[in-house]
Amino acid sequence: MEENKSNSSVDVMKRIDDFFKKLNPVEKKVATFIPPIILFIVFYKLAESYDEERFWPGSGDAFDMADTWWVWIIYLLIIGFLLLKIHNQPDTKS
C-alpha cells in the first residue's frame, strides 16, 4: 500500500510538470498572477475564521500574526511551489 501512495504522488507531480510544460509565455504570465490572487482570497477567509480571539465566525482579524502565522506560511509555500513550477519550465514555441 505504501508503494501505491508513492506512485500516486509521483504521478500527480508528473501531471503538474506536464501541465506547466504546455503553457506558452503569455499563459505563464497569466498563471503568475491569477493563482496567487485566488489562493489569497481562500487563505484570507481561512485565517479570518481561525482567529482565536473572536467569538463570532468570520469576524476575526486575518492579519493577527500571533494567531494566523501558520496560515500565511502555508500560503507562501504553495505560491512559491507554483511559481517555481511555472517558471522552471522551458518556453514552448508556438
C-alpha positions in Angstrom: 0.0 0.0 0.0 2.9 2.4 0.7 4.3 1.8 -2.8 0.8 2.7 -4.2 0.8 6.0 -2.3 4.3 7.0 -3.5 3.4 6.1 -7.1 0.3 8.3 -6.9 2.2 11.3 -5.6 4.8 10.8 -8.3 2.0 10.7 -10.9 0.5 13.9 -9.6 3.9 15.7 -9.7 4.3 14.4 -13.3 0.9 15.7 -14.3 1.7 19.1 -12.8 5.0 19.3 -14.7 3.3 18.2 -17.9 0.6 20.9 -17.5 3.2 23.7 -17.0 5.3 22.5 -19.9 2.4 23.0 -22.2 2.0 26.7 -21.3 3.1 29.3 -23.7 4.8 32.5 -22.4 1.6 34.5 -22.3 -0.2 31.8 -20.3 2.7 31.7 -17.9 2.3 35.4 -17.3 -1.4 34.9 -16.6 -0.6 31.9 -14.4 1.8 34.0 -12.4 -0.9 36.4 -11.2 -4.3 34.5 -11.1 -3.5 31.6 -8.7 -1.9 33.8 -6.0 -4.9 36.1 -6.1 -7.4 33.3 -5.8 -5.4 31.5 -3.1 -5.0 34.8 -1.2 -8.8 35.0 -1.0 -9.1 31.4 0.2 -6.4 31.8 2.8 -7.7 35.1 3.9 -11.0 33.6 4.7 -9.3 30.7 6.4 -7.2 33.0 8.6 -10.2 35.2 9.4 -12.2 32.2 10.6 -9.3 30.8 12.7 -8.6 33.9 14.7 -8.8 32.7 18.3 -9.7 36.0 20.0 -13.1 36.4 18.3 -16.3 34.5 19.2 -18.3 35.1 16.0 -17.3 33.2 12.9 -15.8 35.3 10.2 -15.2 38.4 12.5 -11.6 37.7 13.2 -8.5 39.6 12.2 -6.9 37.6 9.4 -3.6 39.6 9.8 -3.2 39.0 13.5 0.1 37.1 13.1 0.1 35.8 16.6 -2.8 33.6 15.7 -2.6 33.1 12.0 1.1 33.0 11.1 0.9 29.3 10.1 -1.9 30.1 7.5 0.3 32.6 5.8 3.4 30.4 5.9 1.4 27.7 4.1 0.1 30.2 1.6 3.7 31.4 0.8 4.9 27.8 0.4 2.2 26.9 -2.0 2.7 30.1 -4.1 6.4 29.6 -4.1 6.0 26.0 -5.3 3.6 27.0 -8.1 5.8 29.9 -9.3 8.8 27.6 -9.3 6.9 25.0 -11.3 5.6 27.6 -13.8 8.9 29.4 -14.4 11.3 26.5 -14.3 9.8 25.0 -17.5 11.3 25.9 -20.9 9.3 28.1 -23.1 7.4 26.2 -25.9 7.5 27.6 -29.4 4.1 28.3 -30.9 
